[in-house]
């Protein structure tokens, strides 16, 4: 009885995990409501306080972790209040049953030949039952595709989840007819990555997708308009850390590049310019200013923009940043 | 400060008409001097007029599209030339076939740099399309007049989709007043 109650509480807890997570991150974004200081979470006390003024922003926080301590794998399973979370990344939200492939019973003994054949038949029908109609088969393929591309980019689960939700909405609103599953899946991922401020450029996306850049761009515009995703224009600065680390440049360069981009935006020379090109040029310019050698060729390879673009932009960026007269 | 409306310049006018009978383009192409007809490239016959400068696309169905003219008058003028040419080939064309203007493309200049990022947010992301990765202009679709405006960082803009020259003026008026409201035109 008690056990059942805790189980229910537990599953409730899982559902609220994503919202909880997103709220925490917005807390961090906004900071303390009084003084805008950084928030500190004390997990022992379950309190969130402001590191500057000491204001308690949240108390009696909920611990979403499993019950008590567990000392071995068996106890961990017993004391866990939660099952696997539901996820939009699987076509059935991870709610279906899978029949294991091992042909062993609960004790680990090998099944008899008769049972083995039975499990084989059950497995076949389970698989057929899991994807009953074309919509589910469609979802299965698309979500698999999203998963594959997100892995290639090393995008976190939150982005994959968002991409999956965007795809589900597109499917629900009948945007698929006339467009390819791969195209819509790719643009869902592209949109999700941009919304999470970890944008991947269209060229990068096209390099792992099964459809070409033109189709991705077209489908993305269509999906974004129909679902009113309202994705803000990409901030060039969000590419900077990735380019810097790919080029093995120091944090100094990264900071300098951000400053240059901010100055360029203030000077109003970024309107209508490709964010990827701006980011690449600012990284190149910042590396020059901090005497770390990179060639335009290296930057252009990493950023997937042409050297000409970098050359054209970095002069403008240096001028706007008040650093004229620096030459390569 | 000059009024942006004074910088309005019509760049292209597209109009359609028809002569109400099917044509054998192959023989028309033979007889009509200066006509380009390559059915593998394009199913229509292209006939270019020099004064006013424009191109008329003549289709097998007898429908004619005239494009490239710089004003509505020019469209009528060049279509009149085309009709006369066809009459010379003893193709029957009634006196005044109806000419419908389909699209007018206009350019204008707001006279100062625009911060497209701020405009994108200000006009509302649901009303505009701004993808600097794909196209440097900001696409703004107006409901009244029903035109599409492309705004560029240089302050220049292109207005397309209008059916009459007045549409462009209204659009420029609307855009300037919207941007002034938002304080984005200093």
Boltz contact constraints between the chains, C-beta under 6 A:
constraints:
  - contact:
      token1: [A, 202]
      token2: [B, 133]
      max_distance: 6.0
  - contact:
      token1: [A, 217]
      token2: [B, 134]
      max_distance: 6.0
  - contact:
      token1: [A, 228]
      token2: [B, 126]
      max_distance: 6.0
  - contact:
      token1: [A, 230]
      token2: [B, 125]
      max_distance: 6.0
  - contact:
      token1: [A, 230]
      token2: [B, 126]
      max_distance: 6.0
  - contact:
      token1: [A, 233]
      token2: [B, 117]
      max_distance: 6.0
  - contact:
      token1: [A, 233]
      token2: [B, 120]
      max_distance: 6.0
  - contact:
      token1: [A, 233]
      token2: [B, 130]
      max_distance: 6.0
  - contact:
      token1: [A, 268]
      token2: [B, 113]
      max_distance: 6.0
  - contact:
      token1: [A, 268]
      token2: [B, 115]
      max_distance: 6.0
  - contact:
      token1: [A, 271]
      token2: [B, 115]
      max_distance: 6.0
  - contact:
      token1: [A, 271]
      token2: [B, 116]
      max_distance: 6.0
  - contact:
      token1: [A, 271]
      token2: [B, 153]
      max_distance: 6.0
  - contact:
      token1: [A, 272]
      token2: [B, 116]
      max_distance: 6.0
  - contact:
      token1: [A, 272]
      token2: [B, 132]
      max_distance: 6.0
  - contact:
      token1: [A, 272]
      token2: [B, 136]
      max_distance: 6.0
  - contact:
      token1: [A, 272]
      token2: [B, 152]
      max_distance: 6.0
  - contact:
      token1: [A, 272]
      token2: [B, 153]
      max_distance: 6.0
  - contact:
      token1: [A, 274]
      token2: [B, 132]
      max_distance: 6.0
  - contact:
      token1: [A, 274]
      token2: [B, 133]
      max_distance: 6.0
  - contact:
      token1: [A, 275]
      token2: [B, 132]
      max_distance: 6.0
